[in-house]
Amino acid sequence: MVIPLRAIQSATASGGDLILRYTGGTAVLELGRAAPKWASKIVNPKSLLDKLGIKPGMKIAALGLDEPDFLAQLRKLANVATEELAEPLDVIFLGVRNAGNLSQLRTLERRIKPDGAIWVIRPKGSAAMHQLDVLQAGRDAGLVDVKVASFSATHTAEKFVIPLSRRQYKPARR
């Protein structure tokens, strides 16, 4: 049985059981000590910014994104550029519409911190670009894919980072 998160009206824990009340009825799952944790996560889901790993004060670039609500949320939490890239950046969000837009990954990789990330935001179910196109472009740019997230009802986000073996850290000045 699959119960969509949006169909859940309440989630409570009792004696090791997770009790879900949803539009189709009630489901009881025996989870033991994990039941309260699951109930809490269902009642208090992570925000999109939490899922994407955005923290206060980060330096971020948002390129090719036409998502005003997302950009407004992002600006409340972090320093965001939409044109000029102040390097080095913690995160770059790259909005792409087709596979041709993916060639930017090669140059953007040089603009992030060694432990930074590039999130590629692409339309879901697009005939102009498939997940394999995005993954291959990231690999061709020397990056590794580490996470996929649902960005919105219409878009998916894939996270790329510099491989550990290639990360070069500059020693802190004293």
C-alpha positions, -999 to 999 in steps of 0.1 A, spaced: 0 0 0 12 35 -8 0 65 11 9 99 -4 23 123 21 -3 149 11 -31 125 19 -20 121 55 -42 141 79 -24 131 111 5 109 123 9 98 159 29 72 178 15 49 204 33 19 220 56 14 191 29 18 165 28 46 139 -9 55 134 -16 73 101 -50 89 95 -54 97 58 -81 104 33 -86 67 26 -88 56 63 -63 46 90 -31 26 88 -11 13 117 25 4 112 45 -15 138 78 4 140 89 -1 176 111 27 191 113 44 157 75 52 156 78 86 174 106 98 151 86 88 120 55 106 134 75 138 140 90 137 105 56 133 89 40 161 109 70 184 105 85 177 71 118 193 61 115 225 40 129 225 4 158 246 16 166 221 43 165 192 18 189 212 -4 213 218 25 210 255 25 223 272 57 222 308 68 249 330 54 259 308 25 272 324 -7 249 312 -35 243 318 -72 210 311 -89 214 310 -126 187 304 -152 160 299 -125 126 315 -130 113 305 -96 104 338 -77 90 321 -46 121 299 -42 145 328 -48 126 349 -22 130 321 4 167 317 -6 174 354 -2 159 354 34 185 328 44 216 333 22 236 358 1 223 352 -34 236 364 -68 216 359 -100 241 373 -125 275 382 -111 292 353 -94 312 363 -63 336 334 -58 341 311 -42 305 299 -38 289 274 -14 262 264 -38 252 271 -74 216 265 -86 216 260 -124 182 260 -141 183 241 -174 156 236 -200 175 213 -224 206 192 -226 225 220 -244 223 241 -212 244 215 -194 277 225 -210 279 252 -183 288 226 -156 324 225 -167 330 262 -160 308 264 -129 327 237 -112 357 261 -108 335 287 -91 324 266 -61 343 259 -29 361 226 -26 332 213 -5 306 232 -25 278 219 -47 260 225 -79 223 217 -80 210 212 -116 173 220 -117 155 205 -147 119 199 -158 104 165 -149 95 142 -178 110 165 -205 116 150 -239 143 176 -244 164 162 -215 166 131 -195 182 123 -161 209 104 -179 218 135 -199 223 154 -166 243 127 -149 266 123 -180 271 161 -182 281 162 -146 305 133 -150 320 149 -181 326 180 -160 345 160 -135 318 160 -109 300 133 -90 263 131 -84 253 126 -48 216 134 -44 183 138 -62 155 158 -48 120 168 -59 124 206 -64 87 212 -72 58 195 -88 73 202 -122 111 201 -116 138 178 -102 171 187 -87 203 168 -90 233 176 -68 269 174 -80 301 179 -60 338 178 -66 352 143 -60 370 140 -27 402 130 -45 403 163 -64 394 187 -35 422 211 -28 419 230 4 439 262 11 455 262 45 440 288 70 461 319 75 474 326 109 
